[in-house]
Amino acid sequence: MTKPLIDTLVDRFLDWKLPQDFAPDGGIAFTPPAHPSWFPTGTNLFHAGQAKAMLEHVAAPVLALVSTRFAWLIENGKQGDELRYRSMEQGTPTWTTSPHEALNFSRREDAERFASEDEDAWRIVEHGFES
């Protein structure tokens, strides 16, 4: 995400279209109470279903990040139909066309260490896998 997360969430909050059955208390006026413990919580603008829909809209970018798993893969350095990913088959290094079948490394340095003596390994690339 290029924008700071909070800015993105604010933009999405402001972008959310009010529901057709939006019906705030008439006039929407507020006089702060004399005692801080009497300060109201929640909102009189939305019922629970509307609030949930608004928060789902606002939080979509965060939920997308949370549902994406990242891993470092070793590539053969080729492109298009010739792109392959390092995998293992019965203890022997091999290549696969599927990033889902490739060796997944949590840290770049681990992938680099594994590929350091592999003359066919040309690139270490971070991939995102949606859950």
C-alpha positions, 0 to 999 in steps of 0.5 A: 500500500503506497499511502499510509494505512490510516489515510487509506482507511479514512478515505474509504470511510469518507467514500462509503455511500450512506445506506438507503435506510439511513435515518439519524436522530432528527436534527442531530444536536449534541450537548456534552454532559457535565460529568465525563462518565456520562459521555455517550458511546456508540452512534445514533447514526447507524444501526448495527447492520449499517455500521458493520457494512461501513466497517467492512468497506473501510477495512477491506484493504487491511483484510486483503493484506491479512489474507495474503501470505508472502514467501520468497521463491527461487526463480530460474530467471526466465520469463513467460512460459519458460519461468520456473520455480525451484522445488524438491522432489524426493530430496532432489532439486527440480523446477516447477511451473507452479509457484504453489508447488515451489519451495517457500522461504519465510526470509530472503536470506534463507532462499539466498543461502539455499540458492547460493550453490545452484548455478541455475537459480537466477533470482530470489523473488517475493510472492504473495499467495491469497488465502 
